[in-house]
Amino acid sequence: MTPRNAEPLMRLTWTDPITGAHGYLVVHSLVSGVATGGTRMRAGCTMSEVEDLARGMANKTATFNLPVGGAKGGIDFDPKDPRAFGVLKRFCAFLRPWLDAHWVTAEDLGVPQHLIDEVFAELGLEQSYHAAIGRSADPARTLRRVQAGLNAPVPGGLLLGDVVGGYGVAQSCLGVAAAWDWDVRETTVAIQGIGTMGGGAAWYLHEAGMKVVAVADAAGTLYDPTGLDVPALLELRDRFGEVDRSRLPEGVRSLPRETVVGIDADIFVPAAISYALRTDNENLVKASVVVEAANAATTPEAEAALSARGVAVVPDFVANAGAAAWAWWLLLGEVGADPADSFLRLRTEMQSKVALLLAEWNMDRLPLRITGLKLAEANRVRRAEAALAPEGEPGLLIP
């Protein structure tokens, strides 16, 4: 298994010569010479945080049996600062040798996909999946497939690439309901975060009939015990994922931001920041299950305490792996531009994995993280054995 203290292959620190901001790249593992993981930007981002996230990416790729290792980039800078784009561009320019050949990155907290693609375009790398696309038999064809998939329209007026991560989180929640035989229409959920991941999860859970009773953004918690009008709230978001309070639908209560943790709901989805659940607030959780939509949403100590009092925690490397898994299925040509195919594949794989984890939990309260890590390690062992076989496992093959 890859425990939370496993050593990465590489840690790198960068200092921006103009603002003095620090950036970090951690490569936890390489498979066929490639690692994948998003780039985040937030004030206060640390090396240890990025290292934790890179480890999580390695577990995501192994859990979903993807032919790639795990990495992560992070920049300690306020993404709302007008200098943020320049900082991101200089960070990527400095790391160009990695981005050109070994590191496939994408959006993360504070860095939307369109922004990082704009940086890549200005650097002459076209798209943030460049390192993988460049290894394909026909890079131009693969780039067209990736762009078609990312920009495929889906109901609600959004694009597939913007919602697939949230869709995966929603399927994790629906997988919990199915495994525990809950009536979806009577199941309630509270979501911390209403950006790309949290907003997408809220949309698809609402569409499935689940009651989203609370969502939180940076300004506070919005609450309606009868169920929020999620599409209406999403229409009120600004580009930073914050809801305009002056136009709230009738019946929506505005509460302090931290209130969302203790909302009386069946499922709690932390979808905003890392380490949202800690030893000082995990006791507030009333939900039966926590679904980690944010990377490293729960500290190890808080997760242990939650498990001890009977609250199951679906770990991030399962619950929020939808975007990463889908990106590699798209790169490998296993799905195309039709959203229906992508949704079917992700729904099937996510719900089956959640069912497997909960079966062990139901039987002997084995924490879901342990079962998930065992699955990831079994996939790693099989891949390593295949590589050592006489015929060998082929390297990264992208059509």
C-alpha positions as CSV (number, residue, x, y, z in Angstrom):
1,M,0.0,0.0,0.0
2,T,1.0,3.7,-0.3
3,P,0.5,5.0,3.2
4,R,0.2,8.7,4.0
5,N,3.9,9.0,5.0
6,A,5.3,7.2,1.9
7,E,8.3,9.1,0.4
8,P,7.8,10.6,-3.1
9,L,10.3,10.3,-5.9
10,M,11.0,14.0,-6.1
11,R,10.2,17.3,-4.3
12,L,11.0,20.6,-6.1
13,T,10.6,24.2,-4.8
14,W,10.4,27.2,-7.1
15,T,10.6,30.9,-6.2
16,D,9.0,33.4,-8.5
17,P,11.6,36.1,-9.3
18,I,9.0,38.9,-9.5
19,T,6.6,38.3,-6.6
20,G,8.7,36.0,-4.4
21,A,5.9,33.5,-4.4
22,H,6.8,29.9,-3.8
23,G,5.7,27.0,-6.0
24,Y,6.1,23.3,-5.5
25,L,6.1,20.1,-7.7
26,V,6.0,16.7,-6.1
27,V,6.3,13.6,-8.3
28,H,5.2,10.7,-6.1
29,S,5.6,8.0,-8.8
30,L,6.2,7.5,-12.5
31,V,4.6,4.8,-14.6
32,S,5.9,4.5,-18.2
33,G,7.8,7.7,-17.4
34,V,4.6,9.7,-16.8
35,A,2.8,11.2,-13.8
36,T,-0.5,13.0,-13.6
37,G,-1.9,15.5,-11.2
38,G,-3.4,19.0,-11.1
39,T,-1.9,22.4,-10.3
40,R,-3.5,24.4,-7.5
41,M,-3.0,28.0,-6.3
42,R,-3.9,29.3,-2.9
43,A,-2.4,31.6,-0.3
44,G,-0.7,29.4,2.2
45,C,-0.1,26.4,0.0
46,T,2.7,24.3,1.4
47,M,5.1,21.6,0.3
48,S,3.6,19.1,2.7
49,E,0.2,19.8,1.3
50,V,1.4,19.2,-2.3
51,E,3.2,16.1,-1.2
52,D,0.0,14.7,0.4
53,L,-1.9,15.5,-2.8
54,A,0.7,13.8,-5.0
55,R,0.4,10.7,-2.9
56,G,-3.3,10.8,-3.3
57,M,-2.9,11.1,-7.1
58,A,-0.8,8.0,-7.1
59,N,-3.5,6.1,-5.2
60,K,-6.2,7.4,-7.6
61,T,-4.4,6.2,-10.7
62,A,-3.7,2.8,-9.1
63,T,-7.3,2.4,-7.8
64,F,-8.7,3.0,-11.3
65,N,-5.8,1.0,-12.8
66,L,-4.5,3.8,-15.0
67,P,-1.1,3.5,-16.7
68,V,0.4,6.6,-15.1
69,G,1.9,7.7,-11.8
70,G,0.9,10.5,-9.4
71,A,2.2,14.1,-9.0
72,K,0.9,17.5,-8.0
73,G,1.8,21.1,-8.4
74,G,1.0,23.9,-6.0
75,I,1.6,27.7,-5.8
76,D,1.5,29.7,-2.6
77,F,-0.3,32.7,-4.0
78,D,-3.8,34.3,-4.0
79,P,-5.6,33.3,-7.2
80,K,-7.7,36.5,-7.0
81,D,-4.5,38.6,-7.2
82,P,-4.3,40.3,-10.6
83,R,-0.7,39.0,-10.9
84,A,-1.8,35.4,-10.5
85,F,-1.8,34.6,-14.2
86,G,1.8,35.8,-14.5
87,V,2.8,33.7,-11.5
88,L,1.2,30.6,-13.0
89,K,2.8,31.2,-16.4
90,R,6.3,31.6,-14.9
91,F,5.8,28.5,-12.8
92,C,4.9,26.4,-15.8
93,A,7.7,27.9,-17.9
94,F,10.2,26.9,-15.3
95,L,8.8,23.4,-15.2
96,R,8.6,23.1,-18.9
97,P,10.9,20.1,-19.1
98,W,8.6,18.1,-16.9
99,L,5.4,19.4,-18.6
100,D,6.9,18.7,-22.0
101,A,7.7,15.0,-21.3
102,H,6.6,13.7,-18.0
103,W,4.0,15.6,-16.0
104,V,0.3,15.7,-17.2
105,T,-1.4,18.4,-15.2
106,A,-4.9,19.9,-15.1
107,E,-7.2,22.2,-13.1
108,D,-7.3,22.2,-9.3
109,L,-8.2,24.6,-6.5
110,G,-7.7,28.2,-7.7
111,V,-6.7,27.2,-11.3
112,P,-9.6,26.5,-13.7
113,Q,-8.9,24.3,-16.7
114,H,-9.4,27.2,-19.2
115,L,-6.7,29.2,-17.4
116,I,-4.0,26.5,-17.4
117,D,-4.8,25.7,-21.0
118,E,-4.3,29.4,-21.8
119,V,-0.9,29.2,-20.1
120,F,0.0,26.1,-22.1
121,A,-1.1,27.8,-25.3
122,E,1.1,30.8,-24.6
123,L,4.1,28.5,-23.9
124,G,3.5,26.7,-27.2
125,L,2.3,23.4,-25.6
126,E,-1.3,23.7,-26.8
127,Q,-3.1,21.8,-23.9
128,S,-2.3,20.8,-20.4
129,Y,-2.3,17.0,-21.3
130,H,0.6,17.8,-23.6
131,A,3.1,15.3,-22.1
132,A,0.7,12.4,-22.8
133,I,-0.5,13.7,-26.1
134,G,3.1,14.0,-27.3
135,R,3.6,10.2,-26.7
136,S,0.7,9.2,-28.9
137,A,1.0,7.5,-32.3
138,D,-0.9,10.5,-33.8
139,P,-0.6,13.6,-31.5
140,A,-2.8,15.8,-33.7
141,R,-5.6,13.2,-33.7
142,T,-5.3,12.6,-30.0
143,L,-5.4,16.4,-29.4
144,R,-8.6,16.7,-31.4
145,R,-10.2,13.8,-29.4
146,V,-9.2,15.5,-26.1
147,Q,-10.5,18.9,-27.1
148,A,-13.7,17.4,-28.4
149,G,-14.3,15.5,-25.1
150,L,-13.5,18.5,-22.9
151,N,-15.7,20.8,-24.9
152,A,-18.7,18.4,-25.4
153,P,-21.9,20.2,-24.3
154,V,-24.0,18.6,-21.5
155,P,-27.4,19.4,-20.2
156,G,-27.4,22.5,-18.1
157,G,-25.3,24.6,-20.6
158,L,-21.9,23.4,-19.4
159,L,-19.1,21.4,-20.9
160,L,-18.2,17.8,-20.1
161,G,-14.7,18.6,-19.0
162,D,-16.1,21.1,-16.4
163,V,-18.6,18.7,-14.8
164,V,-17.2,15.2,-15.1
165,G,-15.4,15.5,-11.7
166,G,-18.5,16.6,-9.9
167,Y,-20.5,13.9,-11.7
168,G,-18.1,11.3,-10.3
169,V,-18.6,12.6,-6.8
170,A,-22.3,12.5,-7.3
171,Q,-22.0,8.8,-8.4
172,S,-20.0,8.1,-5.2
173,C,-22.9,9.5,-3.1
174,L,-25.4,7.6,-5.1
175,G,-23.3,4.5,-4.7
176,V,-23.5,4.9,-0.9
177,A,-27.3,5.2,-1.1
178,A,-27.5,2.1,-3.3
179,A,-25.2,0.1,-1.1
180,W,-27.2,1.0,2.0
181,D,-30.6,0.7,0.3
182,W,-31.5,4.3,1.0
183,D,-34.4,5.9,-0.9
184,V,-32.5,8.5,-3.0
185,R,-35.4,11.0,-2.8
186,E,-35.4,10.8,1.0
187,T,-31.6,11.1,1.3
188,T,-30.1,14.5,2.3
189,V,-26.7,15.9,1.5
190,A,-24.7,18.9,2.6
191,I,-21.9,20.1,0.4
192,Q,-19.0,22.4,1.4
193,G,-17.9,24.2,-1.8
194,I,-19.9,25.1,-4.8
195,G,-17.2,25.5,-7.4
196,T,-16.3,23.1,-10.2
197,M,-16.4,20.0,-8.0
198,G,-19.0,20.9,-5.4
199,G,-21.3,22.6,-7.9
200,G,-21.1,19.7,-10.3
201,A,-21.8,17.2,-7.5
202,A,-24.8,19.4,-6.3
203,W,-26.2,19.6,-9.9
204,Y,-26.1,15.8,-10.5
205,L,-27.4,14.9,-7.1
206,H,-30.3,17.3,-7.4
207,E,-31.0,15.9,-10.9
208,A,-31.0,12.4,-9.4
209,G,-33.6,13.5,-6.9
210,M,-31.4,13.6,-3.8
211,K,-32.1,16.6,-1.4
212,V,-29.2,19.0,-1.3
213,V,-30.1,20.8,1.9
214,A,-27.0,23.0,2.3
215,V,-24.1,24.3,0.3
216,A,-21.3,26.5,1.4
217,D,-19.0,29.0,-0.4
218,A,-16.4,31.4,1.0
219,A,-19.1,33.8,2.2
220,G,-21.1,31.3,4.2
221,T,-23.6,28.4,4.3
222,L,-26.9,28.4,2.4
223,Y,-29.5,26.2,4.0
224,D,-33.0,24.9,3.2
225,P,-34.1,21.8,5.0
226,T,-36.7,21.1,2.3
227,G,-34.0,21.1,-0.4
228,L,-32.2,23.9,-2.2
229,D,-33.0,24.9,-5.8
230,V,-29.5,23.9,-7.0
231,P,-29.8,25.1,-10.6
232,A,-31.0,28.5,-9.4
233,L,-28.1,28.9,-7.0
234,L,-25.5,27.8,-9.6
235,E,-26.8,30.6,-11.9
236,L,-25.9,33.1,-9.1
237,R,-22.2,32.1,-8.9
238,D,-19.4,34.4,-9.9
239,R,-16.2,33.3,-11.5
240,F,-14.8,32.4,-8.1
241,G,-17.7,30.1,-7.2
242,E,-19.4,32.5,-4.8
243,V,-23.2,33.0,-4.8
244,D,-24.7,36.5,-5.0
245,R,-26.6,36.8,-1.7
246,S,-28.7,39.7,-3.0
247,R,-30.7,37.4,-5.2
248,L,-31.2,34.2,-3.1
249,P,-34.4,32.2,-3.7
250,E,-37.1,32.5,-1.1
251,G,-36.7,30.2,1.9
252,V,-32.9,30.0,1.7
253,R,-31.2,30.8,5.1
254,S,-27.7,32.3,5.2
255,L,-25.6,30.8,8.0
256,P,-21.9,31.1,9.0
257,R,-19.5,29.2,6.7
258,E,-18.5,26.5,9.3
259,T,-22.1,25.6,10.0
260,V,-22.1,23.3,6.9
261,V,-20.0,20.8,8.8
262,G,-22.7,20.2,11.4
263,I,-25.8,20.3,9.2
264,D,-28.2,17.4,9.9
265,A,-27.8,15.5,6.6
266,D,-27.2,11.8,5.7
267,I,-24.1,12.6,3.6
268,F,-21.5,15.4,4.0
269,V,-19.4,16.3,1.0
270,P,-16.3,18.4,1.8
271,A,-15.6,19.8,-1.7
272,A,-13.6,23.0,-1.0
273,I,-10.3,22.9,0.8
274,S,-7.9,20.3,2.1
275,Y,-8.0,19.4,5.8
276,A,-11.6,20.7,6.1
277,L,-12.3,18.1,8.8
278,R,-9.9,18.2,11.7
279,T,-9.8,17.0,15.3
280,D,-11.3,20.3,16.4
281,N,-14.5,20.0,14.2
282,E,-15.0,16.4,13.2
283,N,-17.2,15.9,16.3
284,L,-19.7,18.3,14.7
285,V,-20.4,15.9,11.8
286,K,-23.9,14.5,12.0
287,A,-23.8,12.7,8.7
288,S,-23.6,8.9,8.4
289,V,-20.9,9.1,5.7
290,V,-18.4,11.7,4.5
291,V,-17.6,11.7,0.8
292,E,-14.2,13.4,0.2
293,A,-14.7,15.5,-2.9
294,A,-11.8,17.7,-2.0
295,N,-8.3,16.3,-2.0
296,A,-7.1,15.4,1.5
297,A,-10.3,16.8,2.9
298,T,-10.0,14.9,6.2
299,T,-6.8,14.8,8.4
300,P,-5.7,11.3,9.4
301,E,-6.6,11.9,13.0
302,A,-10.1,13.2,12.1
303,E,-10.7,10.3,9.8
304,A,-9.8,7.9,12.6
305,A,-12.1,9.6,15.0
306,L,-15.0,9.6,12.5
307,S,-14.5,5.9,11.7
308,A,-14.4,5.1,15.5
309,R,-17.8,6.6,16.0
310,G,-19.3,4.9,13.0
311,V,-19.1,7.5,10.3
312,A,-17.8,6.0,7.1
313,V,-15.3,8.1,5.0
314,V,-15.1,7.5,1.3
315,P,-11.5,8.6,0.6
316,D,-10.6,11.2,-1.9
317,F,-8.6,8.8,-4.1
318,V,-11.9,7.1,-4.9
319,A,-14.6,9.7,-4.5
320,N,-13.1,12.5,-6.5
321,A,-11.0,10.4,-9.0
322,G,-13.6,10.8,-11.7
323,A,-12.0,13.7,-13.5
324,A,-8.5,12.1,-13.5
325,A,-9.9,8.6,-14.6
326,W,-12.0,10.2,-17.3
327,A,-9.1,12.3,-18.7
328,W,-7.0,9.1,-19.1
329,W,-9.9,7.1,-20.6
330,L,-10.2,10.0,-23.1
331,L,-6.5,10.2,-23.8
332,L,-6.4,6.4,-24.3
333,G,-9.4,6.5,-26.7
334,E,-11.6,4.4,-24.3
335,V,-14.2,7.1,-24.4
336,G,-14.9,9.8,-26.9
337,A,-16.9,13.0,-27.3
338,D,-20.3,11.5,-26.5
339,P,-21.0,12.4,-22.8
340,A,-23.4,9.5,-22.5
341,D,-20.5,7.0,-22.9
342,S,-18.4,8.9,-20.4
343,F,-21.1,9.1,-17.8
344,L,-21.9,5.4,-18.2
345,R,-18.3,4.3,-17.7
346,L,-17.8,6.6,-14.7
347,R,-21.1,5.7,-13.1
348,T,-20.4,2.0,-13.4
349,E,-16.8,2.1,-12.1
350,M,-17.5,4.6,-9.3
351,Q,-20.5,2.8,-7.9
352,S,-18.8,-0.6,-8.1
353,K,-15.8,0.7,-6.1
354,V,-17.9,2.4,-3.5
355,A,-20.0,-0.9,-3.1
356,L,-16.7,-2.8,-2.6
357,L,-15.5,-0.5,0.1
358,L,-18.8,-0.4,1.9
359,A,-19.1,-4.2,1.9
360,E,-16.0,-4.4,4.0
361,W,-17.2,-1.6,6.2
362,N,-20.6,-3.2,6.7
363,M,-18.9,-6.5,7.6
364,D,-16.3,-5.4,10.2
365,R,-16.2,-1.6,10.1
366,L,-12.9,-1.7,8.2
367,P,-12.1,1.9,7.3
368,L,-12.9,2.5,3.6
369,R,-9.4,4.0,3.1
370,I,-7.8,0.7,4.0
371,T,-9.9,-1.3,1.6
372,G,-9.2,1.3,-1.1
373,L,-5.4,1.2,-0.5
374,K,-5.5,-2.6,-0.8
375,L,-7.3,-2.4,-4.1
376,A,-4.7,0.2,-5.4
377,E,-1.8,-2.0,-4.2
378,A,-3.3,-5.1,-5.9
379,N,-3.5,-3.2,-9.2
380,R,0.1,-2.0,-8.8
381,V,1.3,-5.5,-8.2
382,R,-0.5,-6.8,-11.2
383,R,0.9,-4.1,-13.4
384,A,4.4,-4.7,-12.1
385,E,4.1,-8.4,-12.7
386,A,2.9,-7.8,-16.2
387,A,5.9,-5.6,-16.9
388,L,8.2,-8.4,-15.8
389,A,6.5,-11.1,-17.8
390,P,8.5,-12.4,-20.9
391,E,6.3,-10.5,-23.3
392,G,6.3,-7.5,-21.0
393,E,3.6,-5.0,-20.5
394,P,3.7,-2.3,-23.2
395,G,4.5,1.2,-22.2
396,L,2.1,4.1,-22.4
397,L,0.2,3.5,-25.6
398,I,-2.1,6.3,-26.8
399,P,-3.8,5.9,-30.1
